[in-house]
Amino acid sequence: MMDNLKNITKNLGIEEKVYFVGYLSGNEVQKMYKAADVAVFPSTYEPFRNCCIRSNASEKSRLLYQM
């Protein structure tokens, strides 16, 4: 999945603007939300959408889709 998403950003010419960060600790997550313009959450399994709930504090746009 990660390789496919990276290829998509490359094909769109936005690879320099998109960061795939992987796991982050609690403090790192909040810093990343505050620095981001948009948060994207592709997920194969996220029953409660916890990442979206946490990102609400940053008041950023969010994009979700089930893979």
Summary of the structure (lengths in Angstrom):
residues: 67
radius of gyration: 12.3
end to end distance: 9.0
largest distance: 32.4
contacts: 125
relative contact order: 0.18
helix: 45%
strand: 18%
